[in-house]
Amino acid sequence: MSTTLIRNVWIGLFLCFGIVADARAAGNFSITQAEDSITVADIKEHVNVLASDTFEGREAGSQGGMAAGVYLGEQYQKLKLAGGTKDNRYYQSFNGNYRNILGVIRGTDPVVGDEVVMVSAHYDHVGYGNSGNSRGPTGYIHNGADDNASGTAALIELAAAISNLNTPPRRTILFALWDAEEKGLWGSEHWIKSPTVPRDKVKMLINVDMIGRLRRGVLTCYGARTIPGLRRIISDNNHVESLKLDYTWELPDNSDHWPFLQRQVPAMMFHTGLHNDYHTPADDLDKLNYDGIRDITRLMFHVTWDLANREEITPFRRSVLGETVAVQKQTERGLPPRPSRLGVRWSEVDAPPPGIRVDQIRPNSAAARAGLTVGDVIVEVGGTAVTKGSDFLVAVLAADSPTDFVIHRGEDAEPKTITVALDGTPTRLGISWRIDPADPGCLVLTRVVPGSPAGQAGLRLNDRIYKIGEREVADFETIGGDAFYQTPQLELLVERHGFLKSVDIQIPELPKP
C-alpha cells in the first residue's frame, strides 16, 4: 500500500471518530454563479483521483475502497457539510469495513425543513475483478471511471454548488455516497433498513449511476413517473437543448434507487447507458465525456434545488410499479392517421392563375365524387384563396362539408365553382391528445395531422403541451378545442425529449358565412 494511501486511511479514521463540520458553508453564490461553478475541470479532478490506480478499483471493504471513502469525507469537510448520521458524523458503517458517507445541508423552513431530498451515488467498484463481477480480464485494476466515479464526482460538485448558495434550502438535502453497491446494493439497503432520517420524510431520492458516457446527447431518466409532475420538474430545469432526456417507464433493480422504490419511497436515476467497457479494466478516464457529465450535473443541481424549495412534493404513485416499457410502447403508439379529406395528389403552379394543380385523383374519393379532374387548378377552398400548398392543406382540413372549390379547367377563361362533400370532420389546429396521470397539467399529443397548422409548426407525436398562450394547461378545468382558438396567433409551451420550447402556430380564420 502506498504512502499516500496510508495517509488517507489515517485521515479517514480521524474524520470518522469525531470531526464534524459546520452545518453549512458560508456561501454567497447566486443560482447562476452556482451553476457556473460546476466545471469540467473540477469534475475531471475528482474523477482522476477516484479512478486512479491508487485506489485499486475501490472494492468495498478493501484498503483502496476505504481510502476512496477518506478522500470523499475530506470533500464533505471542505464543503462544511454537516454529518448525516444520527450522531452527526459522515460515516455510516455496516457489515465490518463497509461504510456509507452521508453529508447534510439542513433545511430552514419551519414547515418543511425536516422533509428530505436525497442525492445519491455509489462510490465503490469491483477492485481487481472476479468471475462474479467482472466481464474480464480479471486480476487487473478495474478503475470504474464511468461506474461510478462519474456519478460520485457529480454528487460532490452538486453538493459544492448548493453549499455555496447565498440562500439555504427550505428542505433538508442529504448527500449519500453508497458503499458495496457492487456487492448487491448493500449500502443503500443498509440505509433504508437503518435510516438516519425518518424514512417517511424522504420526499425524493435522485440517484446517479454511470453518467460518463453521454452519447448522441441521450440521458436516460428512470423513475420520472414515481411522483406526479416529476417529468415537468426535470424538463423545466433542463437548460441544454442538446441534452435529450429519455423518460423510460422501465424501473431497473440494479442500482441504489431500487431499495427505496421497494418501500414506495419516490426515487429516480440518471444514467447514460451501458457499454463494452462496463465492468472491465477498460472503463478508464480517457473514455469519459466530461462535457456531458458537467451538463448532467448542472441539470441535477437545478432539479435538486427546485425540489428542495417548492411548496409541495406530491406523494409516491403506486401505479408506477405496474407501468412497464411494453405499456409505454402501447400508450405512446398514437392514433392512426386521419383519412384524406379530398383524395388528390397535387403540385403548386405559378403561372396564371397561381394555385394547386390536381395531378392524380384517388377512386371513390371526395374529389372523384365531386367531379374534379386531373389538370384542374384549385384557386379557392371555402372562400379562402390558395396559392401555395401550405395554405391549401390548411383550408381543406379546416373546411366544413360540403364546401365550394373554385377551379380553372383547361382553356376555360372563367373559373368554375364545384361543391365538394369532403370526407371526415374539419380540424383547424390538427392535434389529438391524451392526459397522462403521471404528468398532470399537460396534453400529450396522440396525433399531429400532416399539413395542419400544428404539423406545419413542427409539433410531433408525444410532444407535451404545458401552456396555451399565457395560461397553464392545468388552469383549464376541461380542455376543449375552444381553448386553442382565443387568438389567431397561438403560442404553446411544448416539451420534447425533456426540453421546453415555445412553438408559434397560425390558426386559420374561418370565412364569415
C-alpha positions in Angstrom: 0.0 0.0 0.0 1.4 3.4 -1.0 2.4 6.1 1.5 -0.5 8.3 0.1 -2.9 5.5 0.7 -1.8 5.0 4.3 -2.0 8.7 5.0 -5.5 8.9 3.6 -6.7 5.9 5.6 -5.4 7.6 8.8 -7.2 10.8 7.9 -10.3 8.8 7.3 -10.1 7.3 10.8 -9.6 10.7 12.3 -12.6 12.0 10.5 -14.7 9.0 11.4 -14.1 9.4 15.1 -15.1 12.9 15.7 -14.5 15.6 13.1 -17.9 17.1 12.4 -18.2 20.1 10.2 -20.4 23.1 10.5 -23.9 22.7 9.2 -23.5 24.9 6.1 -20.8 26.6 4.1 -20.9 30.4 4.2 -21.7 30.8 0.5 -22.5 33.8 -1.5 -23.4 32.4 -4.9 -26.4 33.2 -6.9 -28.2 30.4 -8.7 -26.4 31.3 -12.0 -23.0 31.5 -10.2 -23.6 28.2 -8.5 -24.4 26.5 -11.9 -21.3 28.0 -13.5 -19.2 26.7 -10.6 -19.8 23.2 -11.9 -17.0 22.9 -14.3 -15.3 20.2 -16.4 -12.0 20.9 -14.7 -13.4 20.2 -11.2 -15.3 17.1 -12.3 -12.2 15.8 -14.0 -10.1 16.4 -10.9 -12.5 14.2 -8.8 -12.7 11.5 -11.4 -9.0 11.4 -11.9 -8.5 10.8 -8.2 -11.3 8.2 -7.8 -10.5 6.3 -10.9 -6.7 6.2 -10.3 -4.8 3.0 -9.7 -4.0 4.3 -6.2 -7.4 3.2 -5.0 -7.1 -0.2 -6.7 -10.6 -0.3 -8.1 -12.4 0.9 -4.9 -13.7 -2.5 -4.0 -15.9 -2.2 -0.9 -14.1 -3.2 2.3 -10.7 -3.1 0.7 -7.8 -0.7 1.5 -8.5 1.1 -1.8 -12.2 1.4 -1.1 -11.5 2.7 2.4 -9.0 5.2 1.0 -11.6 6.4 -1.6 -14.0 6.9 1.3 -11.4 9.0 3.1 -11.0 11.3 0.0 -14.7 11.7 -0.2 -15.0 12.5 3.5 -12.4 15.2 3.0 -14.5 16.7 0.3 -17.5 16.9 2.6 -15.4 18.5 5.3 -14.1 21.1 2.8 -17.7 21.9 1.9 -18.6 22.2 5.6 -21.4 19.7 5.2 -22.9 18.5 8.5 -22.6 14.8 9.2 -25.6 12.8 8.0 -25.6 10.0 10.6 -27.7 10.1 13.7 -24.7 11.2 15.7 -23.7 13.8 13.1 -20.8 12.0 11.6 -20.1 11.3 7.9 -19.6 7.6 8.0 -22.3 5.0 8.5 -20.5 1.7 9.0 -22.1 -1.7 8.3 -21.0 -5.3 7.8 -17.5 -4.7 9.0 -15.4 -2.5 6.8 -18.2 -1.1 4.6 -19.4 2.5 5.1 -21.8 4.9 3.5 -20.7 8.5 3.5 -23.5 11.0 4.5 -23.5 14.7 4.4 -26.3 17.2 5.1 -27.4 20.7 4.3 -30.2 21.4 6.8 -33.5 22.9 5.6 -34.5 26.1 7.2 -38.2 26.3 6.6 -40.3 25.9 9.7 -42.9 23.8 7.9 -41.0 21.6 5.5 -37.4 21.9 6.9 -37.5 18.4 8.2 -38.5 16.9 4.8 -35.6 15.5 2.9 -34.4 15.4 -0.7 -31.7 12.8 -1.1 -29.0 12.8 -3.8 -27.0 9.6 -4.0 -24.3 7.7 -5.9 -22.3 4.6 -5.1 -18.5 5.2 -4.9 -17.3 1.5 -4.8 -16.3 -0.6 -7.8 -15.1 -4.2 -8.3 -11.4 -3.8 -7.4 -9.4 -6.4 -9.5 -12.5 -8.1 -10.6 -13.6 -11.7 -10.2 -15.7 -14.2 -12.1 -18.8 -13.0 -10.4 -18.5 -9.2 -11.1 -16.1 -8.7 -14.0 -16.6 -9.2 -17.7 -12.8 -9.7 -17.8 -10.0 -9.9 -17.8 -9.7 -10.4 -14.0 -6.6 -9.7 -12.0 -6.2 -6.2 -13.3 -7.4 -3.0 -11.7 -10.9 -2.1 -12.7 -10.9 1.7 -12.2 -14.6 2.2 -12.8 -14.3 5.7 -14.3 -17.8 5.6 -15.5 -19.0 3.1 -12.9 -19.3 5.1 -10.8 -16.5 7.7 -10.4 -18.6 9.8 -12.8 -21.7 9.9 -10.6 -19.6 10.3 -7.5 -17.8 13.3 -8.9 -21.2 14.8 -10.0 -22.5 14.5 -6.5 -19.5 16.2 -5.0 -19.8 19.1 -7.5 -23.5 19.3 -6.9 -23.0 19.5 -3.1 -20.4 22.2 -3.6 -22.7 24.3 -5.8 -25.6 24.1 -3.3 -23.4 24.7 -0.2 -22.1 27.9 -1.8 -25.5 29.4 -2.5 -26.4 32.6 -0.7 -29.8 31.2 0.4 -30.2 27.9 2.3 -32.8 25.4 1.0 -36.2 25.1 2.6 -36.0 21.3 2.8 -33.0 19.3 4.1 -30.7 17.9 1.4 -28.9 14.6 2.3 -26.0 13.6 0.1 -25.4 9.9 0.3 -22.4 8.1 -1.2 -23.2 4.4 -1.0 -20.6 1.6 -0.4 -20.9 -2.0 -1.5 -23.3 -1.3 -4.4 -21.4 -3.8 -6.5 -21.9 -6.4 -3.7 -25.6 -6.3 -4.2 -26.9 -2.8 -3.2 -25.7 -3.4 0.3 -25.1 0.2 1.2 -28.4 1.6 0.2 -30.2 -1.5 1.5 -28.5 -0.9 4.9 -29.5 2.8 4.9 -33.2 2.0 4.1 -33.3 -0.5 6.9 -31.4 1.8 9.3 -32.3 5.3 8.1 -30.5 8.3 9.5 -33.6 10.4 9.0 -37.2 9.2 9.2 -37.9 7.3 6.1 -41.3 8.9 5.6 -39.6 12.3 5.5 -37.7 11.4 2.3 -39.7 13.0 -0.4 -37.4 12.1 -3.3 -34.2 10.3 -4.0 -32.2 11.3 -7.0 -29.7 8.5 -7.7 -26.9 8.9 -10.3 -25.1 5.9 -11.6 -22.8 5.9 -14.7 -23.2 9.3 -16.4 -19.8 9.4 -18.0 -20.7 8.1 -21.5 -23.2 10.6 -22.8 -23.8 9.6 -26.5 -25.9 11.5 -29.0 -26.9 13.7 -26.1 -29.3 11.0 -24.6 -29.7 10.8 -20.9 -32.0 8.1 -19.5 -34.2 9.2 -16.7 -35.6 6.2 -14.7 -38.4 6.8 -12.2 -39.7 10.1 -13.6 -43.2 8.7 -13.0 -42.8 7.9 -9.3 -44.5 11.2 -8.3 -47.0 13.2 -10.4 -45.4 16.1 -12.2 -41.7 15.0 -11.8 -41.2 14.9 -15.6 -42.3 18.6 -15.7 -39.9 19.5 -12.9 -37.0 17.8 -14.6 -37.8 19.4 -18.0 -38.3 22.8 -16.5 -34.8 22.6 -15.2 -33.1 21.3 -18.4 -31.5 24.3 -19.9 -29.4 22.5 -22.6 -31.4 21.7 -25.7 -28.9 19.1 -26.9 -29.4 17.1 -23.7 -32.2 14.7 -24.8 -34.0 13.1 -21.9 -35.3 9.6 -22.4 -38.2 9.3 -19.9 -38.4 5.5 -19.9 -41.0 3.7 -17.9 -38.5 0.9 -17.1 -37.7 0.6 -13.4 -34.4 -1.4 -13.2 -33.5 -3.1 -10.0 -29.7 -2.8 -10.5 -28.8 0.4 -8.7 -29.4 2.1 -5.4 -32.7 3.7 -6.2 -34.3 0.2 -6.0 -34.4 -0.4 -2.2 -36.2 2.9 -2.0 -38.8 2.0 -4.7 -39.4 -1.3 -3.0 -40.5 0.7 0.1 -42.6 3.1 -2.0 -40.2 6.0 -1.4 -40.1 8.2 -4.6 -36.8 7.6 -6.4 -35.3 8.2 -9.8 -32.0 7.7 -11.5 -29.9 9.4 -14.2 -27.9 7.1 -16.4 -26.1 7.3 -19.8 -26.2 3.6 -20.6 -24.0 0.5 -20.6 -21.1 0.0 -23.0 -18.5 -2.6 -23.9 -16.1 -1.4 -21.2 -18.7 -2.0 -18.4 -17.1 -4.0 -15.6 -13.8 -4.4 -17.4 -10.4 -2.8 -16.8 -11.1 -0.6 -19.9 -13.6 1.6 -18.1 -11.0 4.3 -17.7 -10.5 8.0 -17.7 -9.9 8.7 -21.3 -13.3 7.2 -22.3 -15.4 9.8 -20.5 -17.5 12.6 -21.9 -16.6 15.3 -19.4 -18.8 18.0 -21.0 -21.7 15.5 -20.7 -21.0 15.0 -17.0 -21.0 18.7 -16.5 -24.3 19.2 -18.3 -25.9 16.4 -16.4 -24.6 17.7 -13.0 -26.0 21.1 -13.8 -29.3 19.6 -14.5 -29.2 17.7 -11.2 -28.3 20.9 -9.4 -31.4 22.7 -10.7 -33.7 19.7 -10.1 -32.4 19.2 -6.6 -32.8 22.9 -5.8 -36.3 23.0 -7.2 -37.4 20.0 -5.2 -35.8 21.4 -2.1 -37.7 24.7 -2.4 -41.1 24.0 -3.9 -44.3 24.4 -1.9 -45.1 20.7 -2.0 -43.7 17.4 -3.3 -46.5 15.1 -4.3 -46.7 11.5 -2.8 -45.5 8.3 -4.4 -47.6 7.0 -7.3 -48.1 3.3 -6.5 -49.3 2.6 -10.0 -45.8 3.3 -11.3 -44.8 -0.3 -10.2 -47.1 -1.7 -12.9 -46.1 0.7 -15.7 -43.8 -1.3 -18.0 -41.9 -0.5 -21.2 -44.4 -2.6 -23.0 -47.2 -0.5 -21.6 -45.3 2.6 -22.6 -44.9 1.5 -26.2 -48.6 0.7 -26.4 -49.5 4.1 -24.8 -47.2 6.2 -27.0 -48.0 4.5 -30.2 -50.5 7.2 -31.1 -53.7 7.3 -33.1 -53.9 6.1 -36.7 -53.6 8.7 -39.4 -56.8 10.6 -40.4 -58.1 9.6 -43.8 -57.6 12.1 -46.6 -60.5 14.6 -46.8 -60.1 15.2 -50.6 -58.1 12.4 -52.1 -55.8 14.0 -54.6 -52.1 14.3 -55.4 -51.2 17.9 -56.3 -48.5 20.4 -57.1 -48.1 24.1 -57.0 -48.3 26.2 -60.2 -47.2 29.8 -60.5 -48.4 30.9 -63.9 -51.6 32.2 -64.3 -53.7 31.6 -62.4 -51.4 30.5 -59.4 -52.9 27.7 -57.4 -52.9 24.0 -56.8 -52.9 21.7 -59.8 -54.6 18.3 -59.4 -52.1 15.6 -60.6 -53.9 12.5 -59.5 -57.3 11.5 -58.1 -58.0 8.5 -55.9 -61.0 6.5 -57.0 -64.1 6.9 -54.8 -62.6 9.9 -53.0 -64.4 13.2 -52.3 -62.6 14.7 -55.3 -63.8 11.9 -57.6 -67.4 12.1 -56.4 -67.4 15.9 -56.9 -66.2 15.7 -60.5 -62.7 17.2 -60.1 -60.4 16.2 -63.0 -56.6 15.8 -63.4 -55.3 19.2 -64.5 -57.8 21.3 -62.7 -56.2 24.2 -60.9 -57.8 24.9 -57.5 -57.6 28.6 -56.6 -60.0 28.8 -53.7 -61.4 26.5 -51.0 -64.3 27.5 -48.9 -63.8 31.2 -49.6 -60.0 31.1 -48.8 -57.6 31.8 -51.7 -55.0 29.0 -52.1 -51.8 29.8 -54.0 -49.4 27.6 -52.2 -49.5 24.1 -50.8 -49.4 25.0 -47.1 -52.5 27.2 -47.5 -54.3 24.6 -49.5 -53.7 21.9 -46.9 -54.9 24.1 -44.0 -58.0 25.2 -46.0 -59.0 21.6 -46.9 -58.5 20.4 -43.3 -60.5 23.3 -41.8 -63.4 23.5 -44.3 -66.9 22.4 -43.4 -68.5 19.9 -45.6 -69.9 20.4 -48.2 -67.8 23.4 -49.3 -67.2 25.2 -52.6 -63.9 24.9 -54.6 -63.1 27.5 -57.2 -61.1 25.9 -60.1 -59.7 26.8 -63.5 -60.1 24.0 -66.0 -58.4 23.7 -69.4 -58.8 26.6 -71.7 -61.8 28.0 -70.0 -61.3 31.6 -69.2 -63.9 31.7 -66.5 -63.4 29.9 -63.2 -65.8 27.2 -62.1 -67.3 26.5 -58.7 -67.6 22.9 -57.7 -69.3 21.8 -54.4 -67.2 19.1 -52.7 -68.5 16.8 -49.9 -65.3 16.4 -48.1 -64.6 13.2 -46.1 -64.1 13.2 -42.3 -64.5 16.1 -40.0 -62.9 19.6 -40.0 -59.8 20.3 -38.0 -58.4 23.8 -37.7 -55.4 23.0 -35.5 -54.7 19.4 -36.3 -53.9 17.6 -33.0 -55.4 15.0 -30.8 -54.2 14.4 -27.2 -54.5 12.3 -24.0 -54.0 13.1 -20.4 -51.1 11.4 -18.5 -51.9 10.7 -14.8 -48.1 10.8 -14.1 -47.8 14.2 -15.6 -50.9 16.2 -14.9 -51.4 19.6 -16.3 -50.2 18.8 -19.8 -51.6 17.4 -23.1 -49.7 14.5 -24.6 -50.1 14.6 -28.4 -51.5 11.3 -29.8 -51.7 12.6 -33.4 -50.5 15.5 -35.4 -52.2 15.8 -38.8 -49.7 16.4 -41.6 -50.2 19.7 -43.3 -52.3 21.1 -40.5 -51.2 24.3 -38.6 -49.8 22.1 -35.9 -48.0 19.9 -38.3 -46.5 22.9 -40.2 -45.4 24.4 -36.9 -43.4 21.2 -36.2 -45.4 19.6 -33.5 -44.9 15.8 -33.3 -46.4 12.7 -31.8 -45.9 12.5 -28.0 -45.0 16.2 -27.6 -46.3 17.6 -24.4 -48.2 20.9 -24.2 -47.9 22.7 -20.9 -49.1 26.2 -21.7 -51.6 27.6 -24.1 -50.8 31.3 -24.6 -50.1 32.6 -21.1 -52.2 30.0 -19.3 -51.0 26.7 -17.9 -53.0 23.7 -19.3 -53.7 22.9 -15.7 -55.7 26.1 -15.5 -58.3 24.8 -17.9 -60.8 22.8 -15.9 -61.7 20.8 -19.1 -59.7 21.0 -22.3 -61.7 21.6 -25.4 -61.0 22.9 -28.9 -62.1 26.4 -27.9 -59.0 26.7 -25.6 -56.8 26.9 -28.7 -58.7 29.5 -30.7 -58.6 32.5 -28.5 -56.2 34.3 -30.9 -55.2 33.8 -34.5 -51.5 33.5 -33.3 -51.2 30.7 -30.8 -48.1 30.3 -28.6 -47.7 26.9 -27.0 -45.1 25.8 -24.4 -44.0 22.4 -25.6 -41.8 19.7 -24.1 -39.9 17.3 -26.4 -37.2 14.9 -25.1 -37.1 16.9 -21.8 -36.6 20.3 -23.3 -39.2 23.1 -23.2 -39.6 25.5 -26.0 -42.1 27.9 -27.4 -44.0 27.0 -30.6 -45.9 29.6 -32.6 -48.9 28.4 -34.6 -51.0 30.4 -37.1 -54.7 29.5 -36.6 -56.7 30.0 -39.8 -59.7 32.3 -39.6 -62.9 30.7 -40.9 -64.6 32.7 -43.6 -67.7 34.6 -42.4 -71.0 32.9 -43.5 
